[in-house]
Amino acid sequence: MSRIGRAPIEIPNNVNVEIQGNKVVVSGPLGSLEQEVNKNINVEKQVIDGKNYIVITRKSNEKEERSMHGMYRALINNMVNGVEKGYSKNLTINGVGYKCQIVGNKLVLNIGFSHPVEFVIPKDIKIECPSITEVKVSGFDKTKVGQVAADIRALKPVEPYHAYGIRYTDEVVIKKEGKKASKKK
């Protein structure tokens, strides 16, 4: 049995879970998400010790079904946590004259190009600039939050000599040593 897959998912009081055939719909205070589940994976609601849980099981012990078992449990758990609490990613902009600001529904970045870069903020995603060198991406869909943060980071990846560029706040950048002047005798 998959250690991740066999762990039941607790359903908080303010989250509603509906299972419609092979589709799981999770709705909560922040929004609603849905996930298609493979026909060989069973998803059901159960009451254990007076609390509501989602229990995920598989029909057989085939290799493909074993791998999907833990994956679908993780996806549904992310959905439950997302509609209740939400997810966020923080980015840091480093460089001389580099800055960011929100203008309308766009994130405008001055990141060393001859023109400002405009990034259109997708629906269901909230982007904030707590300071001119910080970007906070938040939302209730974990995959969408991660993808938007990765797209912003890809606009100007960190270069290894001065560490200029956009990086995750908790990312460690190892700087390379520059060229050295030669000593002539």
Secondary structure as the mmCIF struct_conf table of DSSP 4:
data_model
#
loop_
_struct_conf.conf_type_id
_struct_conf.id
_struct_conf.beg_label_comp_id
_struct_conf.beg_label_asym_id
_struct_conf.beg_label_seq_id
_struct_conf.end_label_comp_id
_struct_conf.end_label_asym_id
_struct_conf.end_label_seq_id
TURN_TY1_P TURN_TY1_P1 ARG A 3 ARG A 6
BEND BEND1 ALA A 7 ALA A 7
HELX_LH_PP_P HELX_LH_PP_P1 PRO A 8 PRO A 8
STRN STRN1 ILE A 9 GLU A 10
TURN_TY1_P TURN_TY1_P2 ASN A 13 ASN A 14
STRN STRN2 ASN A 16 GLN A 20
TURN_TY1_P TURN_TY1_P3 GLY A 21 ASN A 22
STRN STRN3 LYS A 23 SER A 27
BEND BEND2 PRO A 29 LEU A 30
STRN STRN4 SER A 32 GLU A 36
TURN_TY1_P TURN_TY1_P4 LYS A 39 ASN A 40
STRN STRN5 ILE A 41 ILE A 48
TURN_TY1_P TURN_TY1_P5 ASP A 49 GLY A 50
STRN STRN6 LYS A 51 ARG A 58
BEND BEND3 LYS A 59 SER A 60
HELX_RH_AL_P HELX_RH_AL_P1 LYS A 63 GLU A 84
TURN_TY1_P TURN_TY1_P6 LYS A 85 LYS A 85
STRN STRN7 TYR A 87 ASN A 94
BEND BEND4 GLY A 95 GLY A 95
TURN_TY1_P TURN_TY1_P7 VAL A 96 GLY A 97
STRN STRN8 LYS A 99 VAL A 103
TURN_TY1_P TURN_TY1_P8 GLY A 104 ASN A 105
STRN STRN9 LYS A 106 ASN A 110
BEND BEND5 ILE A 111 HIS A 115
STRN STRN10 VAL A 117 VAL A 120
HELX_LH_PP_P HELX_LH_PP_P2 ILE A 121 PRO A 122
TURN_TY1_P TURN_TY1_P9 LYS A 123 ASP A 124
STRN STRN11 ILE A 125 GLU A 128
BEND BEND6 PRO A 130 SER A 131
TURN_TY1_P TURN_TY1_P10 ILE A 132 THR A 133
STRN STRN12 GLU A 134 GLY A 139
BEND BEND7 PHE A 140 PHE A 140
HELX_RH_AL_P HELX_RH_AL_P2 LYS A 142 ALA A 154
TURN_TY1_P TURN_TY1_P11 LEU A 155 LEU A 155
BEND BEND8 LYS A 156 LYS A 156
HELX_LH_PP_P HELX_LH_PP_P3 PRO A 157 GLU A 159
TURN_TY1_P TURN_TY1_P12 PRO A 160 HIS A 162
STRN STRN13 GLY A 165 TYR A 168
TURN_TY1_P TURN_TY1_P13 THR A 169 ASP A 170
HELX_LH_PP_P HELX_LH_PP_P4 ILE A 174 GLU A 177
HELX_LH_PP_P HELX_LH_PP_P5 ALA A 181 LYS A 184
#
